[in-house]
Amino acid sequence: MGVSNKNAQDNIQPKGNKKPLQVLHISKKDTHKIDNAQTNSQEEIKKEDMAIKPQIIKNDSAKEIEDNIENIKDLDISQQNLTQQNLNRPLNFSELNTDFQLERTVDEFDFDESAFLEALNANEPIGATGETISGKVIAIESDGLYVDIGGKAPGYMPKKECGLGVITNFKEKFSIGLEMEVLVIKEQNADGMVTVSARALILRQSWEKVSSFAKNGELIDVLINGFNRGGLTCDVDGLRGFIPRSQLEDGQDYQSFVGKTIKVAFLEVNPESRKLVLSEKKASLVSKLTSLELGQLIEGEVLAVKPYGFFIDLGGASGLLHQSSLTNGSIRSLREVFREGEIIKALISEIDLEKGRIGLNTALLENSAGELIIDKQKVMQEATERALKTKALFDKKEQDK
């Protein structure tokens, strides 16, 4: 048995500089004091909470809400008392005495479609590019004039757009209140103003006019006002026309034509490229074509044989006898029917004054398919009598145009 040393703990030396742990001794008497202090502090906090707790004050709104809740509870109880029969019965609105009235009030935010469309029309821009508009001169400036075209702003016409050529008496020609038609050449700017032109409208009308002349094969007289290496120049309703030397009856001394008037036909009319080409030779041809008519029997010499038909000389003009209009029979070669230099008779089946072209036909002279191949001489000898039988056919074709 070992011997305990009560002073053993006192003999233990701490290692290093570390201090020994200190034990706090609390007696029961001190513990009781702490518990009493905590109890007293908790009671004081409760008293403070009771003093701070707000009082609930019921106002009229709260009372109204409570009344509504009570009514809803009563309604739920009454609904629970409904019998199954009442639940299954369909609703009959005619039994209800309550009148439902739908009333719509109009305020400043309501949408008015008619007023909206009217506002759009009022602010709609007037005058798109290329549009023709009638207007009235309302102001004249040194560099142009203003035309009322019915928009929110007037149209402006620069001086150079007021007409063709140089205008010397500008203010005398255009007076306030003068009514005129103009062409919109530039759409409105930020101020709502468009640029208009009388000159552009005149030129457009001139192009439309010469296009119609060309389509109908009409001839016009022009005054030669200049020349260049390629030919002659002239004026056609404000448009610059050109006549190539190859399209003159006598192109050797073409400079001598300046200042003279000649008759010409239209070779090419192109408003997009502003190209207007005329021909004196075609005018001579068209003059001869106008003396011809559909169904007329002509006599001419075979000038050339092409893979698609024959060219026939009609005395200053040439006609095309296409292989589809040659015969109703089958042929192996065009040369087995006609040869170059041969004199033949044919019917005029087409006259195109615009292109200066004449279409011919011999198939209509046949009494049976392929007769021209079998007995060509008989068909040519009886061509005059046979042509009379086809006259009614061409008269009907002319009426259908």
C-alpha positions as CSV (number, residue, x, y, z in Angstrom):
1,M,0.0,0.0,0.0
2,G,1.2,3.4,-0.9
3,V,1.4,6.3,1.4
4,S,-0.7,9.3,0.3
5,N,0.9,12.6,0.6
6,K,-1.6,15.3,1.2
7,N,0.9,17.8,0.2
8,A,1.7,16.0,-3.1
9,Q,-0.3,18.5,-5.1
10,D,1.6,21.3,-3.4
11,N,4.9,19.7,-4.4
12,I,4.0,19.6,-8.1
13,Q,5.8,22.4,-9.9
14,P,4.3,23.8,-13.1
15,K,6.3,23.3,-16.2
16,G,7.5,26.3,-17.9
17,N,5.9,29.7,-17.3
18,K,2.3,28.3,-17.4
19,K,0.2,29.3,-14.4
20,P,-1.8,26.7,-12.7
21,L,-5.6,26.6,-13.2
22,Q,-7.6,28.5,-10.6
23,V,-10.8,27.0,-9.4
24,L,-13.6,29.3,-8.4
25,H,-15.5,28.1,-5.3
26,I,-19.1,29.2,-5.0
27,S,-21.0,28.5,-1.9
28,K,-24.7,27.5,-1.8
29,K,-25.4,30.8,-0.2
30,D,-24.0,32.7,-3.2
31,T,-26.0,30.4,-5.6
32,H,-29.2,31.3,-3.9
33,K,-28.4,34.9,-4.3
34,I,-27.9,34.6,-8.0
35,D,-31.1,32.7,-8.5
36,N,-33.0,35.3,-6.7
37,A,-31.5,38.0,-8.7
38,Q,-32.4,36.3,-12.0
39,T,-36.0,35.7,-10.9
40,N,-36.4,39.3,-9.9
41,S,-35.0,40.5,-13.3
42,Q,-37.4,38.3,-15.2
43,E,-40.4,39.5,-13.3
44,E,-39.4,43.1,-14.0
45,I,-39.1,42.4,-17.7
46,K,-42.6,40.9,-17.7
47,K,-44.0,43.9,-16.0
48,E,-42.4,46.1,-18.6
49,D,-43.8,44.0,-21.4
50,M,-47.3,44.3,-19.9
51,A,-46.9,48.1,-19.6
52,I,-45.7,48.4,-23.3
53,K,-48.3,46.1,-24.9
54,P,-50.6,48.3,-27.0
55,Q,-54.3,48.3,-26.5
56,I,-56.4,47.0,-29.5
57,I,-58.8,49.7,-30.5
58,K,-61.6,48.7,-32.8
59,N,-62.7,51.4,-35.2
60,D,-65.8,51.4,-37.5
61,S,-63.9,49.7,-40.4
62,A,-62.9,46.8,-38.2
63,K,-66.4,46.4,-36.9
64,E,-67.8,46.4,-40.5
65,I,-65.3,43.6,-41.5
66,E,-66.3,41.5,-38.5
67,D,-70.0,42.0,-39.4
68,N,-69.3,40.9,-42.9
69,I,-67.5,37.8,-41.7
70,E,-70.5,36.9,-39.5
71,N,-72.8,37.4,-42.5
72,I,-70.7,35.1,-44.6
73,K,-70.8,32.4,-41.9
74,D,-74.6,32.7,-41.8
75,L,-74.7,32.4,-45.5
76,D,-72.5,29.3,-45.5
77,I,-74.8,27.7,-42.9
78,S,-77.9,28.5,-45.0
79,Q,-76.3,27.0,-48.0
80,Q,-75.5,23.8,-46.1
81,N,-79.2,23.5,-45.3
82,L,-80.2,23.3,-49.0
83,T,-81.7,20.0,-50.0
84,Q,-80.3,17.8,-52.7
85,Q,-83.4,18.6,-54.8
86,N,-82.6,22.3,-54.8
87,L,-79.1,21.6,-55.8
88,N,-80.0,19.5,-58.8
89,R,-82.7,21.9,-60.0
90,P,-81.3,24.1,-62.9
91,L,-81.1,27.8,-62.4
92,N,-83.9,29.9,-63.8
93,F,-82.8,33.5,-64.1
94,S,-86.4,34.6,-64.9
95,E,-87.2,34.0,-61.2
96,L,-84.7,36.5,-60.1
97,N,-86.0,39.9,-59.4
98,T,-82.7,41.6,-59.5
99,D,-82.1,43.8,-62.6
100,F,-78.6,43.8,-64.0
101,Q,-77.7,47.0,-65.7
102,L,-74.4,47.4,-67.5
103,E,-73.4,51.0,-67.7
104,R,-70.3,52.2,-69.5
105,T,-68.9,55.6,-68.7
106,V,-66.8,57.5,-71.2
107,D,-63.7,59.2,-70.0
108,E,-60.9,61.1,-71.7
109,F,-58.9,57.9,-72.2
110,D,-61.5,56.2,-74.3
111,F,-60.5,55.2,-78.0
112,D,-62.5,56.9,-80.7
113,E,-61.8,55.0,-84.0
114,S,-63.4,57.6,-86.3
115,A,-61.4,60.4,-84.7
116,F,-58.2,58.3,-85.0
117,L,-58.7,57.7,-88.7
118,E,-59.5,61.3,-89.3
119,A,-56.3,62.3,-87.6
120,L,-54.3,59.9,-89.7
121,N,-55.8,61.2,-92.9
122,A,-55.1,64.8,-91.8
123,N,-51.4,64.0,-91.3
124,E,-51.0,61.6,-94.3
125,P,-48.2,62.9,-96.5
126,I,-49.4,64.2,-99.9
127,G,-47.3,63.6,-102.9
128,A,-45.3,60.4,-103.5
129,T,-42.5,60.4,-106.0
130,G,-43.9,60.1,-109.5
131,E,-47.4,61.3,-108.6
132,T,-49.2,63.9,-110.6
133,I,-50.9,66.6,-108.5
134,S,-53.0,69.7,-109.4
135,G,-52.0,72.8,-107.5
136,K,-52.1,76.6,-107.4
137,V,-49.2,79.0,-107.3
138,I,-49.2,80.8,-103.9
139,A,-45.7,82.5,-103.8
140,I,-42.9,83.4,-106.2
141,E,-39.2,83.7,-105.3
142,S,-36.2,84.5,-107.4
143,D,-35.1,80.9,-107.5
144,G,-38.4,79.2,-107.7
145,L,-42.0,79.2,-106.6
146,Y,-44.4,77.5,-104.1
147,V,-47.5,75.5,-105.2
148,D,-50.4,74.7,-102.9
149,I,-51.0,71.0,-103.4
150,G,-53.4,70.4,-100.5
151,G,-50.8,69.1,-98.0
152,K,-49.8,70.4,-94.7
153,A,-46.9,72.2,-96.5
154,P,-46.8,73.6,-100.1
155,G,-44.7,72.1,-102.8
156,Y,-41.5,73.8,-103.9
157,M,-40.7,74.1,-107.6
158,P,-37.1,75.2,-108.5
159,K,-36.8,77.6,-111.4
160,K,-35.1,75.0,-113.6
161,E,-38.1,72.7,-113.2
162,C,-40.7,75.2,-114.2
163,G,-40.6,74.4,-117.9
164,L,-38.5,73.3,-120.9
165,G,-35.6,75.4,-122.0
166,V,-34.6,78.8,-120.5
167,I,-37.4,80.8,-119.0
168,T,-36.6,84.5,-119.3
169,N,-39.9,86.2,-118.2
170,F,-40.2,84.0,-115.1
171,K,-42.5,86.2,-112.9
172,E,-44.6,87.1,-115.9
173,K,-45.3,83.5,-116.9
174,F,-46.1,82.4,-113.4
175,S,-48.6,84.6,-111.5
176,I,-50.1,84.1,-108.0
177,G,-53.2,81.9,-108.3
178,L,-52.2,80.2,-111.5
179,E,-53.5,76.6,-111.6
180,M,-51.2,74.0,-112.9
181,E,-50.4,70.3,-112.9
182,V,-47.0,69.2,-111.5
183,L,-45.1,66.0,-111.0
184,V,-43.6,65.1,-107.6
185,I,-39.9,64.5,-108.1
186,K,-38.8,64.3,-104.4
187,E,-40.8,63.2,-101.4
188,Q,-41.4,65.5,-98.4
189,N,-38.6,66.6,-96.2
190,A,-38.6,67.1,-92.4
191,D,-40.9,70.1,-92.8
192,G,-43.4,68.2,-94.9
193,M,-42.5,69.9,-98.1
194,V,-42.2,68.1,-101.4
195,T,-40.3,69.1,-104.5
196,V,-42.4,69.3,-107.7
197,S,-41.7,69.9,-111.4
198,A,-43.6,71.0,-114.4
199,R,-40.7,70.2,-116.7
200,A,-40.6,66.5,-115.6
201,L,-44.4,66.2,-116.2
202,I,-44.0,67.6,-119.7
203,L,-41.3,65.1,-120.5
204,R,-43.3,62.2,-119.1
205,Q,-46.2,63.2,-121.3
206,S,-43.9,63.5,-124.3
207,W,-42.6,59.9,-123.7
208,E,-46.1,58.6,-123.5
209,K,-47.0,60.4,-126.7
210,V,-44.1,59.1,-128.8
211,S,-44.6,55.6,-127.4
212,S,-48.1,55.6,-128.7
213,F,-46.9,56.9,-132.1
214,A,-44.3,54.1,-132.3
215,K,-46.9,51.4,-131.4
216,N,-49.3,52.6,-134.1
217,G,-46.5,53.0,-136.7
218,E,-47.2,56.7,-137.1
219,L,-44.8,58.9,-139.0
220,I,-43.8,62.4,-137.8
221,D,-42.0,65.4,-139.3
222,V,-38.9,66.6,-137.4
223,L,-36.6,69.6,-137.8
224,I,-32.9,68.7,-137.9
225,N,-31.1,70.9,-135.4
226,G,-27.6,69.3,-135.2
227,F,-25.3,66.6,-136.3
228,N,-22.4,64.5,-134.9
229,R,-20.1,61.8,-136.2
230,G,-22.9,59.1,-136.0
231,G,-25.9,61.0,-137.5
232,L,-28.4,63.8,-137.0
233,T,-30.2,65.2,-133.9
234,C,-33.6,66.7,-133.7
235,D,-36.3,67.7,-131.1
236,V,-39.5,65.7,-130.6
237,D,-41.9,67.3,-128.2
238,G,-39.0,68.4,-125.9
239,L,-37.2,65.0,-126.3
240,R,-33.8,64.7,-128.0
241,G,-34.1,62.4,-131.0
242,F,-31.3,60.7,-132.9
243,I,-31.2,59.6,-136.6
244,P,-28.3,57.3,-137.5
245,R,-26.6,57.9,-140.8
246,S,-27.5,54.3,-141.8
247,Q,-31.2,55.2,-141.5
248,L,-31.1,58.1,-144.0
249,E,-32.1,57.7,-147.6
250,D,-28.9,59.5,-148.5
251,G,-26.3,59.4,-145.7
252,Q,-23.3,60.7,-147.7
253,D,-23.8,64.4,-147.2
254,Y,-25.8,64.2,-144.0
255,Q,-24.6,67.5,-142.6
256,S,-26.6,69.3,-145.3
257,F,-29.8,68.1,-143.5
258,V,-29.4,70.6,-140.7
259,G,-32.2,73.2,-140.7
260,K,-34.4,70.9,-142.9
261,T,-37.5,69.0,-142.1
262,I,-37.8,65.2,-142.9
263,K,-40.3,62.5,-142.3
264,V,-39.2,59.8,-139.9
265,A,-40.5,56.7,-138.2
266,F,-39.6,55.4,-134.7
267,L,-37.0,52.7,-134.4
268,E,-36.5,52.6,-130.6
269,V,-38.4,54.4,-127.8
270,N,-37.0,53.8,-124.3
271,P,-38.1,56.2,-121.5
272,E,-35.9,54.5,-118.9
273,S,-32.7,55.0,-120.8
274,R,-34.0,58.2,-122.5
275,K,-33.2,56.7,-125.9
276,L,-35.2,57.9,-128.9
277,V,-33.9,56.6,-132.3
278,L,-35.6,57.5,-135.6
279,S,-35.4,56.4,-139.2
280,E,-36.0,58.0,-142.5
281,K,-35.8,54.6,-144.3
282,K,-38.4,53.0,-142.1
283,A,-40.7,56.0,-142.7
284,S,-40.5,55.2,-146.4
285,L,-41.2,51.5,-145.7
286,V,-44.2,52.3,-143.4
287,S,-45.6,54.6,-146.1
288,K,-45.7,51.6,-148.4
289,L,-47.1,49.4,-145.7
290,T,-50.0,51.7,-145.1
291,S,-51.1,51.1,-148.7
292,L,-51.4,47.4,-148.0
293,E,-54.2,45.5,-146.2
294,L,-54.8,42.1,-144.7
295,G,-55.8,39.4,-147.2
296,Q,-54.4,41.3,-150.1
297,L,-52.8,39.1,-152.8
298,I,-49.3,40.3,-153.7
299,E,-46.7,39.2,-156.3
300,G,-43.0,39.4,-155.5
301,E,-39.5,37.9,-156.1
302,V,-37.9,35.5,-153.7
303,L,-34.9,37.4,-152.3
304,A,-33.4,34.9,-149.9
305,V,-34.1,31.4,-148.5
306,K,-33.5,31.0,-144.8
307,P,-33.9,27.9,-142.6
308,Y,-37.2,29.4,-141.2
309,G,-38.7,30.7,-144.5
310,F,-38.4,33.0,-147.5
311,F,-37.9,36.8,-147.9
312,I,-40.0,38.2,-150.7
313,D,-39.4,41.6,-152.3
314,L,-42.5,43.7,-152.5
315,G,-41.1,46.7,-154.3
316,G,-39.2,48.6,-151.7
317,A,-40.4,46.5,-148.8
318,S,-39.8,42.8,-148.0
319,G,-42.2,40.3,-146.6
320,L,-41.5,37.1,-144.7
321,L,-43.1,33.8,-145.8
322,H,-42.5,31.6,-142.8
323,Q,-42.3,27.9,-143.2
324,S,-45.4,27.4,-140.9
325,S,-47.4,29.5,-143.4
326,L,-46.0,27.8,-146.5
327,T,-48.2,24.7,-146.9
328,N,-50.4,22.4,-144.9
329,G,-48.5,19.4,-146.1
330,S,-45.2,18.0,-145.0
331,I,-42.0,19.1,-146.7
332,R,-38.4,17.8,-146.5
333,S,-36.7,21.0,-147.7
334,L,-37.8,24.6,-148.3
335,R,-35.9,24.6,-151.6
336,E,-38.2,21.9,-153.1
337,V,-41.0,24.5,-153.0
338,F,-39.4,27.9,-154.0
339,R,-36.0,29.0,-155.1
340,E,-34.2,32.4,-155.0
341,G,-35.2,34.7,-157.9
342,E,-38.5,32.9,-158.4
343,I,-41.7,35.1,-158.8
344,I,-44.5,33.9,-156.5
345,K,-47.9,35.0,-155.3
346,A,-48.9,35.1,-151.6
347,L,-51.5,36.6,-149.3
348,I,-50.7,39.3,-146.7
349,S,-51.5,37.7,-143.4
350,E,-49.8,40.3,-141.0
351,I,-48.9,43.9,-141.1
352,D,-46.8,45.2,-138.1
353,L,-46.3,49.0,-138.6
354,E,-44.3,49.4,-135.4
355,K,-41.6,46.8,-136.5
356,G,-42.1,47.5,-140.2
357,R,-42.8,43.8,-140.9
358,I,-45.1,42.0,-143.3
359,G,-46.2,38.4,-142.9
360,L,-47.1,36.3,-146.0
361,N,-49.1,33.1,-146.4
362,T,-49.5,30.5,-149.3
363,A,-51.1,27.7,-147.3
364,L,-54.4,29.5,-147.5
365,L,-54.3,29.2,-151.3
366,E,-54.3,25.4,-151.2
367,N,-57.5,23.4,-151.8
368,S,-56.0,20.4,-150.1
369,A,-53.1,19.8,-147.8
370,G,-49.7,19.7,-149.7
371,E,-51.2,20.9,-153.0
372,L,-48.5,23.5,-153.3
373,I,-45.9,20.7,-153.3
374,I,-47.7,18.5,-155.7
375,D,-49.0,21.1,-158.2
376,K,-47.4,24.4,-157.5
377,Q,-48.1,25.9,-161.0
378,K,-51.9,25.3,-160.6
379,V,-52.0,27.0,-157.2
380,M,-50.2,30.1,-158.6
381,Q,-52.4,30.3,-161.7
382,E,-55.6,30.1,-159.6
383,A,-54.3,32.3,-156.8
384,T,-56.5,35.3,-157.7
385,E,-59.7,33.3,-157.5
386,R,-58.7,31.4,-154.5
387,A,-57.8,34.7,-152.7
388,L,-61.4,35.9,-153.0
389,K,-62.5,32.9,-150.9
390,T,-60.2,33.8,-148.0
391,K,-61.3,37.5,-147.9
392,A,-64.1,36.8,-145.4
393,L,-61.6,35.2,-143.1
394,F,-59.4,38.3,-143.0
395,D,-62.3,40.6,-142.7
396,K,-63.4,38.8,-139.5
397,K,-59.8,38.9,-138.2
398,E,-59.8,42.7,-138.7
399,Q,-63.1,43.1,-136.9
400,D,-61.9,41.1,-133.9
401,K,-59.0,43.5,-133.3
